Structure formats: C-alpha cells, structure tokens
C-alpha cells in the first residue's frame, strides 16, 4: 500500500545537484528551481561547498522558503526546502 503522505526527504518534488560548484552557484541554481516550483513543494539541494550550510539558512530566511531539513554525508551537504510563496 502506498503512503498517503510521501516522505519529502525520500521523494522531493525537485532536485538541484550542485556538487563540485562553489558559492554562489548552488544558491543561484536553487533560486532558479524554487521559482519554477509551486507552493508546498519540496526541493532537495546537494552541495559540496562547505559554506552552503550557512548560505542555505540565510537563503531560507531571506526568501521565506522553509528549510525543513539538512544533512551531511561524505562531504556532501543536503538541504530540503519547502516552497513558500509570499503574498
């Protein structure tokens, strides 16, 4: 039986793979993808830039998107943003 509430960490609505890219490219790629997405959808971003941890917290605060999760494994940082549209 399929879950009625899919796990946004396992099944995001969009993914930006910014591994190997340095600031500000991961943020710019995420911003472009966020602009294409709808209210409530979840974007996963993968980055190897150590500064991205700070950058994505600031990005979420400035844009109003909700940073719902972050993780690090093997030098890869993962971020999950729930898209919020300001009215």
C-alpha positions as CSV (number, residue, x, y, z in Angstrom):
1,X,0.0,0.0,0.0
2,X,1.4,3.4,-0.9
3,X,1.8,6.0,1.8
4,X,-0.7,8.8,1.7
5,X,1.9,11.4,2.9
6,X,5.1,10.7,1.0
7,X,8.4,11.5,2.8
8,X,9.8,14.7,1.4
9,X,13.3,13.5,2.2
10,X,12.9,10.4,0.1
11,X,10.6,11.8,-2.6
12,X,11.3,15.6,-3.2
13,X,9.5,17.4,-6.0
14,X,12.7,18.8,-7.4
15,X,16.5,18.2,-7.0
16,X,19.4,20.5,-7.6
17,X,22.7,18.8,-7.9
18,X,25.3,21.5,-7.2
19,X,28.1,19.1,-6.1
20,X,31.5,20.4,-7.2
21,X,30.2,24.0,-7.6
22,X,31.4,26.9,-5.4
23,X,29.4,29.8,-3.9
24,X,27.3,31.5,-5.2
25,X,26.4,28.9,-7.9
26,X,24.5,26.4,-5.5
27,X,22.3,29.2,-4.3
28,X,21.7,30.6,-7.8
29,X,20.7,27.2,-9.1
30,X,18.4,26.6,-6.1
31,X,16.7,30.0,-6.6
32,X,16.0,29.3,-10.2
33,X,14.5,25.9,-9.4
34,X,12.4,27.4,-6.5
35,X,11.0,29.9,-8.9
36,X,9.7,27.1,-11.1
37,X,8.1,25.2,-8.2
38,X,4.7,25.6,-6.6
39,X,3.7,26.4,-3.0
40,X,4.3,23.5,-0.6
41,X,6.6,21.5,-2.9
42,X,9.9,20.3,-1.6
43,X,13.3,21.0,-3.2
44,X,16.4,19.0,-2.4
45,X,19.8,20.6,-2.9
46,X,23.1,18.7,-2.9
47,X,26.3,20.6,-2.5
48,X,29.9,20.0,-1.6
49,X,30.6,23.7,-0.8
50,X,31.2,23.9,3.0
51,X,29.8,27.4,3.1
52,X,26.5,26.2,1.8
53,X,25.3,25.3,5.3
54,X,25.4,28.9,6.3
55,X,24.2,30.1,2.8
56,X,21.1,28.0,2.8
57,X,19.9,29.0,6.2
58,X,20.3,32.7,5.1
59,X,18.6,31.9,1.7
60,X,15.6,30.4,3.5
61,X,15.3,33.4,5.9
62,X,15.6,35.9,3.0
63,X,13.2,34.1,0.6
64,X,10.6,32.8,3.1
65,X,11.1,29.2,2.0
66,X,11.1,26.8,4.9
67,X,14.4,24.9,5.5
68,X,12.8,21.6,6.6
69,X,16.0,19.5,6.8
70,X,19.7,19.3,6.3
71,X,22.2,16.5,6.4
72,X,25.9,15.8,5.7
73,X,27.4,12.6,4.5
74,X,30.8,12.0,3.0
75,X,31.4,15.7,2.3
76,X,28.1,16.2,0.6
77,X,25.6,18.6,2.2
78,X,21.9,18.0,1.6
79,X,19.2,20.6,2.1
80,X,15.4,20.3,1.8
81,X,13.4,23.5,1.3
82,X,9.6,23.6,1.4
83,X,8.5,26.3,-1.1
84,X,6.5,29.2,0.4
85,X,5.1,31.9,-1.7
86,X,4.8,35.4,-0.2
87,X,1.6,37.2,-0.9
